[in-house]
């Protein structure tokens, strides 16, 4: 899909510095993948404490950290 974007040069150059990505198209695609991944992770985190995965052994607490 062809799209024309007017991007903030300061943001583009800083992102290029941080990622090492030199092509604007690749940089925008990586940014979109990162946004999607973070949003999906947030949706999963929002489910914390709402799901029950079966019986807990006696004496264990919710959260089950070591």
N, CA, C and O atoms as a Tripos MOL2 file, in Angstrom:
@<TRIPOS>MOLECULE
protein
  264   263    66     0     0
PROTEIN
NO_CHARGES

@<TRIPOS>ATOM
      1 N           0.8510   -1.1660    0.0000 N.3       1 UNK1
      2 CA          0.0000    0.0000    0.0000 C.3       1 UNK1
      3 C           0.9040    1.2380    0.0000 C.2       1 UNK1
      4 O           1.7420    1.4050    0.8860 O.2       1 UNK1
      5 N           0.7280    2.0740   -0.9720 N.am      2 UNK2
      6 CA          1.5150    3.2980   -1.0600 C.3       2 UNK2
      7 C           0.8810    4.3680   -0.1810 C.2       2 UNK2
      8 O          -0.3200    4.6280   -0.2560 O.2       2 UNK2
      9 N           1.7180    4.9840    0.6570 N.am      3 UNK3
     10 CA          1.2500    6.0270    1.5600 C.3       3 UNK3
     11 C           2.3240    7.0950    1.6670 C.2       3 UNK3
     12 O           3.5070    6.7820    1.7970 O.2       3 UNK3
     13 N           1.9200    8.3350    1.6140 N.am      4 UNK4
     14 CA          2.8570    9.4350    1.8330 C.3       4 UNK4
     15 C           2.6870    9.9440    3.2500 C.2       4 UNK4
     16 O           1.5730   10.2290    3.6900 O.2       4 UNK4
     17 N           3.8080   10.0560    3.9670 N.am      5 UNK5
     18 CA          3.7770   10.5260    5.3420 C.3       5 UNK5
     19 C           4.7330   11.6990    5.5130 C.2       5 UNK5
     20 O           5.8210   11.7180    4.9390 O.2       5 UNK5
     21 N           4.3210   12.6560    6.2920 N.am      6 UNK6
     22 CA          5.2320   13.7210    6.6890 C.3       6 UNK6
     23 C           5.6460   13.4090    8.1240 C.2       6 UNK6
     24 O           4.8520   13.5570    9.0530 O.2       6 UNK6
     25 N           6.8950   12.9750    8.2980 N.am      7 UNK7
     26 CA          7.3890   12.5160    9.5910 C.3       7 UNK7
     27 C           8.2420   13.5900   10.2510 C.2       7 UNK7
     28 O           8.8930   14.3900    9.5790 O.2       7 UNK7
     29 N           8.2260   13.5910   11.5610 N.am      8 UNK8
     30 CA          9.0630   14.4930   12.3340 C.3       8 UNK8
     31 C          10.5180   14.0300   12.1980 C.2       8 UNK8
     32 O          10.8640   12.9330   12.6380 O.2       8 UNK8
     33 N          11.3600   14.8580   11.5940 N.am      9 UNK9
     34 CA         12.7500   14.4730   11.3380 C.3       9 UNK9
     35 C          13.5070   14.1440   12.6140 C.2       9 UNK9
     36 O          14.3000   13.2030   12.6310 O.2       9 UNK9
     37 N          13.2770   14.9020   13.6870 N.am     10 UNK10
     38 CA         13.9740   14.6300   14.9430 C.3      10 UNK10
     39 C          13.6510   13.2270   15.4550 C.2      10 UNK10
     40 O          14.5370   12.5090   15.9190 O.2      10 UNK10
     41 N          12.3710   12.8400   15.3670 N.am     11 UNK11
     42 CA         11.9680   11.5070   15.8090 C.3      11 UNK11
     43 C          12.5690   10.4240   14.9130 C.2      11 UNK11
     44 O          13.0380    9.3960   15.4020 O.2      11 UNK11
     45 N          12.5530   10.6580   13.6220 N.am     12 UNK12
     46 CA         13.0920    9.6760   12.6790 C.3      12 UNK12
     47 C          14.5850    9.4850   12.9240 C.2      12 UNK12
     48 O          15.0540    8.3510   13.0230 O.2      12 UNK12
     49 N          15.3350   10.5790   13.0230 N.am     13 UNK13
     50 CA         16.7810   10.4550   13.2170 C.3      13 UNK13
     51 C          17.1150    9.8100   14.5570 C.2      13 UNK13
     52 O          18.0480    9.0110   14.6370 O.2      13 UNK13
     53 N          16.3760   10.1380   15.6020 N.am     14 UNK14
     54 CA         16.6250    9.5300   16.9240 C.3      14 UNK14
     55 C          16.3210    8.0320   16.8750 C.2      14 UNK14
     56 O          17.0850    7.2290   17.4100 O.2      14 UNK14
     57 N          15.2170    7.6530   16.2400 N.am     15 UNK15
     58 CA         14.8660    6.2410   16.1160 C.3      15 UNK15
     59 C          15.9260    5.4890   15.3030 C.2      15 UNK15
     60 O          16.2670    4.3510   15.6260 O.2      15 UNK15
     61 N          16.4310    6.1120   14.2740 N.am     16 UNK16
     62 CA         17.4930    5.4950   13.4740 C.3      16 UNK16
     63 C          18.7550    5.2910   14.3050 C.2      16 UNK16
     64 O          19.4090    4.2530   14.2070 O.2      16 UNK16
     65 N          19.0900    6.2710   15.1120 N.am     17 UNK17
     66 CA         20.2590    6.1580   15.9960 C.3      17 UNK17
     67 C          20.0970    4.9940   16.9620 C.2      17 UNK17
     68 O          21.0210    4.2040   17.1540 O.2      17 UNK17
     69 N          18.9310    4.8930   17.5620 N.am     18 UNK18
     70 CA         18.6890    3.8800   18.5860 C.3      18 UNK18
     71 C          18.5990    2.4710   18.0140 C.2      18 UNK18
     72 O          19.0490    1.5160   18.6450 O.2      18 UNK18
     73 N          18.0220    2.3370   16.8290 N.am     19 UNK19
     74 CA         17.7700    1.0070   16.2790 C.3      19 UNK19
     75 C          18.8180    0.5510   15.2760 C.2      19 UNK19
     76 O          18.9930   -0.6490   15.0600 O.2      19 UNK19
     77 N          19.5060    1.4890   14.6710 N.am     20 UNK20
     78 CA         20.4280    1.1310   13.6030 C.3      20 UNK20
     79 C          19.7290    0.9150   12.2710 C.2      20 UNK20
     80 O          20.3750    0.5740   11.2800 O.2      20 UNK20
     81 N          18.4320    1.1080   12.2360 N.am     21 UNK21
     82 CA         17.6600    0.9610   10.9920 C.3      21 UNK21
     83 C          17.8810    2.2270   10.1660 C.2      21 UNK21
     84 O          17.7190    3.3360   10.6760 O.2      21 UNK21
     85 N          18.2490    2.0680    8.9020 N.am     22 UNK22
     86 CA         18.6090    3.2180    8.0700 C.3      22 UNK22
     87 C          17.5440    3.5940    7.0310 C.2      22 UNK22
     88 O          17.5770    4.7030    6.4970 O.2      22 UNK22
     89 N          16.6270    2.7140    6.7450 N.am     23 UNK23
     90 CA         15.5750    3.0060    5.7610 C.3      23 UNK23
     91 C          14.3030    3.4180    6.4880 C.2      23 UNK23
     92 O          13.8770    2.7580    7.4360 O.2      23 UNK23
     93 N          13.6990    4.5130    6.0350 N.am     24 UNK24
     94 CA         12.4910    5.0130    6.6980 C.3      24 UNK24
     95 C          11.3470    3.9980    6.6540 C.2      24 UNK24
     96 O          10.6200    3.8420    7.6360 O.2      24 UNK24
     97 N          11.1860    3.3130    5.5280 N.am     25 UNK25
     98 CA         10.1130    2.3210    5.4290 C.3      25 UNK25
     99 C          10.3120    1.2260    6.4750 C.2      25 UNK25
    100 O           9.3670    0.8520    7.1690 O.2      25 UNK25
    101 N          11.5280    0.7150    6.5910 N.am     26 UNK26
    102 CA         11.8200   -0.3300    7.5790 C.3      26 UNK26
    103 C          11.6110    0.1910    8.9940 C.2      26 UNK26
    104 O          11.1320   -0.5400    9.8610 O.2      26 UNK26
    105 N          11.9620    1.4380    9.2310 N.am     27 UNK27
    106 CA         11.7950    2.0440   10.5500 C.3      27 UNK27
    107 C          10.3170    2.1540   10.9210 C.2      27 UNK27
    108 O           9.9380    1.8280   12.0460 O.2      27 UNK27
    109 N           9.4870    2.6050    9.9940 N.am     28 UNK28
    110 CA          8.0450    2.7280   10.2450 C.3      28 UNK28
    111 C           7.4270    1.3470   10.4510 C.2      28 UNK28
    112 O           6.5860    1.1750   11.3330 O.2      28 UNK28
    113 N           7.8300    0.3640    9.6490 N.am     29 UNK29
    114 CA          7.2970   -0.9880    9.8150 C.3      29 UNK29
    115 C           7.6720   -1.5670   11.1770 C.2      29 UNK29
    116 O           6.8400   -2.1990   11.8280 O.2      29 UNK29
    117 N           8.9090   -1.3600   11.6130 N.am     30 UNK30
    118 CA          9.3260   -1.8460   12.9300 C.3      30 UNK30
    119 C           8.5450   -1.1410   14.0390 C.2      30 UNK30
    120 O           8.1580   -1.7670   15.0260 O.2      30 UNK30
    121 N           8.3180    0.1510   13.8750 N.am     31 UNK31
    122 CA          7.5320    0.8980   14.8570 C.3      31 UNK31
    123 C           6.1110    0.3500   14.9490 C.2      31 UNK31
    124 O           5.5640    0.2300   16.0450 O.2      31 UNK31
    125 N           5.5150    0.0210   13.8190 N.am     32 UNK32
    126 CA          4.1630   -0.5430   13.8110 C.3      32 UNK32
    127 C           4.1320   -1.9190   14.4730 C.2      32 UNK32
    128 O           3.2240   -2.2140   15.2500 O.2      32 UNK32
    129 N           5.1380   -2.7750   14.1640 N.am     33 UNK33
    130 CA          5.2090   -4.0880   14.8120 C.3      33 UNK33
    131 C           5.3540   -3.9440   16.3230 C.2      33 UNK33
    132 O           4.7280   -4.6800   17.0850 O.2      33 UNK33
    133 N           6.1810   -2.9930   16.7530 N.am     34 UNK34
    134 CA          6.3880   -2.7680   18.1850 C.3      34 UNK34
    135 C           5.1080   -2.2770   18.8460 C.2      34 UNK34
    136 O           4.7650   -2.7390   19.9350 O.2      34 UNK34
    137 N           4.4020   -1.3580   18.2160 N.am     35 UNK35
    138 CA          3.1390   -0.8550   18.7480 C.3      35 UNK35
    139 C           2.1210   -1.9830   18.8990 C.2      35 UNK35
    140 O           1.4440   -2.0840   19.9230 O.2      35 UNK35
    141 N           2.0170   -2.8230   17.8780 N.am     36 UNK36
    142 CA          1.0750   -3.9440   17.9310 C.3      36 UNK36
    143 C           1.4530   -4.9000   19.0540 C.2      36 UNK36
    144 O           0.5900   -5.3110   19.8290 O.2      36 UNK36
    145 N           2.7380   -5.2610   19.1540 N.am     37 UNK37
    146 CA          3.1930   -6.1930   20.1900 C.3      37 UNK37
    147 C           2.9210   -5.6380   21.5860 C.2      37 UNK37
    148 O           2.4360   -6.3600   22.4570 O.2      37 UNK37
    149 N           3.2260   -4.3660   21.8010 N.am     38 UNK38
    150 CA          2.9950   -3.7580   23.1180 C.3      38 UNK38
    151 C           1.5110   -3.7110   23.4560 C.2      38 UNK38
    152 O           1.1320   -3.9510   24.6020 O.2      38 UNK38
    153 N           0.6750   -3.4090   22.4860 N.am     39 UNK39
    154 CA         -0.7650   -3.3520   22.7240 C.3      39 UNK39
    155 C          -1.3060   -4.7380   23.0550 C.2      39 UNK39
    156 O          -2.1260   -4.8840   23.9610 O.2      39 UNK39
    157 N          -0.8510   -5.7590   22.3220 N.am     40 UNK40
    158 CA         -1.2850   -7.1280   22.6130 C.3      40 UNK40
    159 C          -0.8170   -7.5700   24.0060 C.2      40 UNK40
    160 O          -1.5630   -8.2320   24.7280 O.2      40 UNK40
    161 N           0.4000   -7.2090   24.3790 N.am     41 UNK41
    162 CA          0.9080   -7.5610   25.7110 C.3      41 UNK41
    163 C           0.0910   -6.8750   26.8000 C.2      41 UNK41
    164 O          -0.1940   -7.4780   27.8350 O.2      41 UNK41
    165 N          -0.2870   -5.6180   26.5730 N.am     42 UNK42
    166 CA         -1.1010   -4.8940   27.5450 C.3      42 UNK42
    167 C          -2.4530   -5.5710   27.7180 C.2      42 UNK42
    168 O          -2.9630   -5.6790   28.8330 O.2      42 UNK42
    169 N          -3.0330   -6.0290   26.6020 N.am     43 UNK43
    170 CA         -4.3230   -6.7240   26.6780 C.3      43 UNK43
    171 C          -4.2080   -7.9960   27.5160 C.2      43 UNK43
    172 O          -5.1060   -8.3110   28.2960 O.2      43 UNK43
    173 N          -3.1140   -8.7210   27.3560 N.am     44 UNK44
    174 CA         -2.9100   -9.9390   28.1430 C.3      44 UNK44
    175 C          -2.6880   -9.5880   29.6110 C.2      44 UNK44
    176 O          -3.2530  -10.2320   30.4960 O.2      44 UNK44
    177 N          -1.8620   -8.5630   29.8760 N.am     45 UNK45
    178 CA         -1.6200   -8.1420   31.2730 C.3      45 UNK45
    179 C          -2.9090   -7.7090   31.9520 C.2      45 UNK45
    180 O          -3.0830   -7.9330   33.1500 O.2      45 UNK45
    181 N          -3.8060   -7.0970   31.2090 N.am     46 UNK46
    182 CA         -5.0820   -6.6530   31.7830 C.3      46 UNK46
    183 C          -5.9350   -7.8260   32.2580 C.2      46 UNK46
    184 O          -6.8480   -7.6410   33.0620 O.2      46 UNK46
    185 N          -5.6460   -9.0240   31.7690 N.am     47 UNK47
    186 CA         -6.3840  -10.2170   32.1920 C.3      47 UNK47
    187 C          -5.8400  -10.8040   33.5010 C.2      47 UNK47
    188 O          -6.4470  -11.7080   34.0740 O.2      47 UNK47
    189 N          -4.7070  -10.2940   33.9690 N.am     48 UNK48
    190 CA         -4.0880  -10.8500   35.1690 C.3      48 UNK48
    191 C          -5.0690  -10.8290   36.3450 C.2      48 UNK48
    192 O          -5.6810   -9.8050   36.6510 O.2      48 UNK48
    193 N          -5.1950  -11.9720   36.9850 N.am     49 UNK49
    194 CA         -6.0860  -12.0980   38.1210 C.3      49 UNK49
    195 C          -7.5290  -12.3840   37.7530 C.2      49 UNK49
    196 O          -8.3540  -12.6210   38.6360 O.2      49 UNK49
    197 N          -7.8470  -12.3670   36.4780 N.am     50 UNK50
    198 CA         -9.2290  -12.6000   36.0420 C.3      50 UNK50
    199 C          -9.4460  -14.0240   35.5430 C.2      50 UNK50
    200 O         -10.5850  -14.4800   35.4460 O.2      50 UNK50
    201 N          -8.3720  -14.7220   35.2310 N.am     51 UNK51
    202 CA         -8.4920  -16.0630   34.6680 C.3      51 UNK51
    203 C          -8.1330  -17.1030   35.7150 C.2      51 UNK51
    204 O          -7.2130  -16.9030   36.5080 O.2      51 UNK51
    205 N          -8.8500  -18.1990   35.7190 N.am     52 UNK52
    206 CA         -8.5520  -19.3260   36.5920 C.3      52 UNK52
    207 C          -8.1870  -20.4900   35.6830 C.2      52 UNK52
    208 O          -8.9540  -20.8590   34.7930 O.2      52 UNK52
    209 N          -7.0050  -21.0690   35.9140 N.am     53 UNK53
    210 CA         -6.4960  -22.1240   35.0540 C.3      53 UNK53
    211 C          -6.6650  -23.5040   35.6810 C.2      53 UNK53
    212 O          -5.9550  -24.4350   35.3020 O.2      53 UNK53
    213 N          -7.5580  -23.6560   36.5980 N.am     54 UNK54
    214 CA         -7.7800  -24.9500   37.2160 C.3      54 UNK54
    215 C          -7.5790  -24.8560   38.7170 C.2      54 UNK54
    216 O          -7.4490  -23.7690   39.2790 O.2      54 UNK54
    217 N          -7.5560  -26.0000   39.3420 N.am     55 UNK55
    218 CA         -7.4230  -26.0630   40.7940 C.3      55 UNK55
    219 C          -6.0120  -25.7110   41.2240 C.2      55 UNK55
    220 O          -5.0400  -26.1190   40.5890 O.2      55 UNK55
    221 N          -5.9020  -24.9510   42.3060 N.am     56 UNK56
    222 CA         -4.5990  -24.6570   42.8950 C.3      56 UNK56
    223 C          -4.3320  -25.6700   43.9910 C.2      56 UNK56
    224 O          -5.2450  -26.0200   44.7400 O.2      56 UNK56
    225 N          -3.1150  -26.1440   44.1020 N.am     57 UNK57
    226 CA         -2.7870  -27.0370   45.2030 C.3      57 UNK57
    227 C          -3.0080  -26.3520   46.5430 C.2      57 UNK57
    228 O          -2.8180  -25.1410   46.6550 O.2      57 UNK57
    229 N          -3.4050  -27.1030   47.5510 N.am     58 UNK58
    230 CA         -3.6620  -26.5320   48.8820 C.3      58 UNK58
    231 C          -2.4070  -25.8170   49.3830 C.2      58 UNK58
    232 O          -1.2910  -26.3160   49.2360 O.2      58 UNK58
    233 N          -2.6090  -24.6520   49.9700 N.am     59 UNK59
    234 CA         -1.5140  -23.9010   50.5600 C.3      59 UNK59
    235 C          -0.7800  -22.9790   49.5950 C.2      59 UNK59
    236 O           0.1880  -22.3280   49.9890 O.2      59 UNK59
    237 N          -1.2190  -22.9090   48.3380 N.am     60 UNK60
    238 CA         -0.5430  -21.9960   47.4030 C.3      60 UNK60
    239 C          -1.3500  -20.7240   47.3010 C.2      60 UNK60
    240 O          -2.5710  -20.7190   47.4580 O.2      60 UNK60
    241 N          -0.6400  -19.6480   47.0350 N.am     61 UNK61
    242 CA         -1.2800  -18.3410   46.9140 C.3      61 UNK61
    243 C          -1.4210  -17.9690   45.4500 C.2      61 UNK61
    244 O          -0.7150  -18.4860   44.5850 O.2      61 UNK61
    245 N          -2.3310  -17.0800   45.2010 N.am     62 UNK62
    246 CA         -2.5140  -16.5270   43.8750 C.3      62 UNK62
    247 C          -1.2500  -15.7850   43.4750 C.2      62 UNK62
    248 O          -0.6530  -15.1150   44.3180 O.2      62 UNK62
    249 N          -0.8240  -15.8780   42.2390 N.am     63 UNK63
    250 CA          0.3850  -15.2080   41.7710 C.3      63 UNK63
    251 C           1.5600  -16.1520   41.7020 C.2      63 UNK63
    252 O           2.3720  -16.0570   40.7820 O.2      63 UNK63
    253 N           1.6720  -17.0560   42.6480 N.am     64 UNK64
    254 CA          2.6160  -18.1510   42.6360 C.3      64 UNK64
    255 C           4.0660  -17.8300   42.3700 C.2      64 UNK64
    256 O           4.7850  -18.6920   41.8640 O.2      64 UNK64
    257 N           4.5450  -16.6160   42.6890 N.am     65 UNK65
    258 CA          5.9670  -16.3070   42.4820 C.3      65 UNK65
    259 C           6.8670  -17.1270   43.3610 C.2      65 UNK65
    260 O           6.4430  -17.6510   44.3910 O.2      65 UNK65
    261 N           8.1270  -17.2400   42.9490 N.am     66 UNK66
    262 CA          9.0920  -18.0630   43.6980 C.3      66 UNK66
    263 C           9.5950  -17.3840   44.9370 C.2      66 UNK66
    264 O          10.4090  -17.9530   45.6650 O.2      66 UNK66
@<TRIPOS>BOND
     1     1     2 1
     2     2     3 1
     3     3     4 2
     4     3     5 am
     5     5     6 1
     6     6     7 1
     7     7     8 2
     8     7     9 am
     9     9    10 1
    10    10    11 1
    11    11    12 2
    12    11    13 am
    13    13    14 1
    14    14    15 1
    15    15    16 2
    16    15    17 am
    17    17    18 1
    18    18    19 1
    19    19    20 2
    20    19    21 am
    21    21    22 1
    22    22    23 1
    23    23    24 2
    24    23    25 am
    25    25    26 1
    26    26    27 1
    27    27    28 2
    28    27    29 am
    29    29    30 1
    30    30    31 1
    31    31    32 2
    32    31    33 am
    33    33    34 1
    34    34    35 1
    35    35    36 2
    36    35    37 am
    37    37    38 1
    38    38    39 1
    39    39    40 2
    40    39    41 am
    41    41    42 1
    42    42    43 1
    43    43    44 2
    44    43    45 am
    45    45    46 1
    46    46    47 1
    47    47    48 2
    48    47    49 am
    49    49    50 1
    50    50    51 1
    51    51    52 2
    52    51    53 am
    53    53    54 1
    54    54    55 1
    55    55    56 2
    56    55    57 am
    57    57    58 1
    58    58    59 1
    59    59    60 2
    60    59    61 am
    61    61    62 1
    62    62    63 1
    63    63    64 2
    64    63    65 am
    65    65    66 1
    66    66    67 1
    67    67    68 2
    68    67    69 am
    69    69    70 1
    70    70    71 1
    71    71    72 2
    72    71    73 am
    73    73    74 1
    74    74    75 1
    75    75    76 2
    76    75    77 am
    77    77    78 1
    78    78    79 1
    79    79    80 2
    80    79    81 am
    81    81    82 1
    82    82    83 1
    83    83    84 2
    84    83    85 am
    85    85    86 1
    86    86    87 1
    87    87    88 2
    88    87    89 am
    89    89    90 1
    90    90    91 1
    91    91    92 2
    92    91    93 am
    93    93    94 1
    94    94    95 1
    95    95    96 2
    96    95    97 am
    97    97    98 1
    98    98    99 1
    99    99   100 2
   100    99   101 am
   101   101   102 1
   102   102   103 1
   103   103   104 2
   104   103   105 am
   105   105   106 1
   106   106   107 1
   107   107   108 2
   108   107   109 am
   109   109   110 1
   110   110   111 1
   111   111   112 2
   112   111   113 am
   113   113   114 1
   114   114   115 1
   115   115   116 2
   116   115   117 am
   117   117   118 1
   118   118   119 1
   119   119   120 2
   120   119   121 am
   121   121   122 1
   122   122   123 1
   123   123   124 2
   124   123   125 am
   125   125   126 1
   126   126   127 1
   127   127   128 2
   128   127   129 am
   129   129   130 1
   130   130   131 1
   131   131   132 2
   132   131   133 am
   133   133   134 1
   134   134   135 1
   135   135   136 2
   136   135   137 am
   137   137   138 1
   138   138   139 1
   139   139   140 2
   140   139   141 am
   141   141   142 1
   142   142   143 1
   143   143   144 2
   144   143   145 am
   145   145   146 1
   146   146   147 1
   147   147   148 2
   148   147   149 am
   149   149   150 1
   150   150   151 1
   151   151   152 2
   152   151   153 am
   153   153   154 1
   154   154   155 1
   155   155   156 2
   156   155   157 am
   157   157   158 1
   158   158   159 1
   159   159   160 2
   160   159   161 am
   161   161   162 1
   162   162   163 1
   163   163   164 2
   164   163   165 am
   165   165   166 1
   166   166   167 1
   167   167   168 2
   168   167   169 am
   169   169   170 1
   170   170   171 1
   171   171   172 2
   172   171   173 am
   173   173   174 1
   174   174   175 1
   175   175   176 2
   176   175   177 am
   177   177   178 1
   178   178   179 1
   179   179   180 2
   180   179   181 am
   181   181   182 1
   182   182   183 1
   183   183   184 2
   184   183   185 am
   185   185   186 1
   186   186   187 1
   187   187   188 2
   188   187   189 am
   189   189   190 1
   190   190   191 1
   191   191   192 2
   192   191   193 am
   193   193   194 1
   194   194   195 1
   195   195   196 2
   196   195   197 am
   197   197   198 1
   198   198   199 1
   199   199   200 2
   200   199   201 am
   201   201   202 1
   202   202   203 1
   203   203   204 2
   204   203   205 am
   205   205   206 1
   206   206   207 1
   207   207   208 2
   208   207   209 am
   209   209   210 1
   210   210   211 1
   211   211   212 2
   212   211   213 am
   213   213   214 1
   214   214   215 1
   215   215   216 2
   216   215   217 am
   217   217   218 1
   218   218   219 1
   219   219   220 2
   220   219   221 am
   221   221   222 1
   222   222   223 1
   223   223   224 2
   224   223   225 am
   225   225   226 1
   226   226   227 1
   227   227   228 2
   228   227   229 am
   229   229   230 1
   230   230   231 1
   231   231   232 2
   232   231   233 am
   233   233   234 1
   234   234   235 1
   235   235   236 2
   236   235   237 am
   237   237   238 1
   238   238   239 1
   239   239   240 2
   240   239   241 am
   241   241   242 1
   242   242   243 1
   243   243   244 2
   244   243   245 am
   245   245   246 1
   246   246   247 1
   247   247   248 2
   248   247   249 am
   249   249   250 1
   250   250   251 1
   251   251   252 2
   252   251   253 am
   253   253   254 1
   254   254   255 1
   255   255   256 2
   256   255   257 am
   257   257   258 1
   258   258   259 1
   259   259   260 2
   260   259   261 am
   261   261   262 1
   262   262   263 1
   263   263   264 2
@<TRIPOS>SUBSTRUCTURE
     1 UNK1         2 RESIDUE 1 A UNK
     2 UNK2         6 RESIDUE 1 A UNK
     3 UNK3        10 RESIDUE 1 A UNK
     4 UNK4        14 RESIDUE 1 A UNK
     5 UNK5        18 RESIDUE 1 A UNK
     6 UNK6        22 RESIDUE 1 A UNK
     7 UNK7        26 RESIDUE 1 A UNK
     8 UNK8        30 RESIDUE 1 A UNK
     9 UNK9        34 RESIDUE 1 A UNK
    10 UNK10       38 RESIDUE 1 A UNK
    11 UNK11       42 RESIDUE 1 A UNK
    12 UNK12       46 RESIDUE 1 A UNK
    13 UNK13       50 RESIDUE 1 A UNK
    14 UNK14       54 RESIDUE 1 A UNK
    15 UNK15       58 RESIDUE 1 A UNK
    16 UNK16       62 RESIDUE 1 A UNK
    17 UNK17       66 RESIDUE 1 A UNK
    18 UNK18       70 RESIDUE 1 A UNK
    19 UNK19       74 RESIDUE 1 A UNK
    20 UNK20       78 RESIDUE 1 A UNK
    21 UNK21       82 RESIDUE 1 A UNK
    22 UNK22       86 RESIDUE 1 A UNK
    23 UNK23       90 RESIDUE 1 A UNK
    24 UNK24       94 RESIDUE 1 A UNK
    25 UNK25       98 RESIDUE 1 A UNK
    26 UNK26      102 RESIDUE 1 A UNK
    27 UNK27      106 RESIDUE 1 A UNK
    28 UNK28      110 RESIDUE 1 A UNK
    29 UNK29      114 RESIDUE 1 A UNK
    30 UNK30      118 RESIDUE 1 A UNK
    31 UNK31      122 RESIDUE 1 A UNK
    32 UNK32      126 RESIDUE 1 A UNK
    33 UNK33      130 RESIDUE 1 A UNK
    34 UNK34      134 RESIDUE 1 A UNK
    35 UNK35      138 RESIDUE 1 A UNK
    36 UNK36      142 RESIDUE 1 A UNK
    37 UNK37      146 RESIDUE 1 A UNK
    38 UNK38      150 RESIDUE 1 A UNK
    39 UNK39      154 RESIDUE 1 A UNK
    40 UNK40      158 RESIDUE 1 A UNK
    41 UNK41      162 RESIDUE 1 A UNK
    42 UNK42      166 RESIDUE 1 A UNK
    43 UNK43      170 RESIDUE 1 A UNK
    44 UNK44      174 RESIDUE 1 A UNK
    45 UNK45      178 RESIDUE 1 A UNK
    46 UNK46      182 RESIDUE 1 A UNK
    47 UNK47      186 RESIDUE 1 A UNK
    48 UNK48      190 RESIDUE 1 A UNK
    49 UNK49      194 RESIDUE 1 A UNK
    50 UNK50      198 RESIDUE 1 A UNK
    51 UNK51      202 RESIDUE 1 A UNK
    52 UNK52      206 RESIDUE 1 A UNK
    53 UNK53      210 RESIDUE 1 A UNK
    54 UNK54      214 RESIDUE 1 A UNK
    55 UNK55      218 RESIDUE 1 A UNK
    56 UNK56      222 RESIDUE 1 A UNK
    57 UNK57      226 RESIDUE 1 A UNK
    58 UNK58      230 RESIDUE 1 A UNK
    59 UNK59      234 RESIDUE 1 A UNK
    60 UNK60      238 RESIDUE 1 A UNK
    61 UNK61      242 RESIDUE 1 A UNK
    62 UNK62      246 RESIDUE 1 A UNK
    63 UNK63      250 RESIDUE 1 A UNK
    64 UNK64      254 RESIDUE 1 A UNK
    65 UNK65      258 RESIDUE 1 A UNK
    66 UNK66      262 RESIDUE 1 A UNK
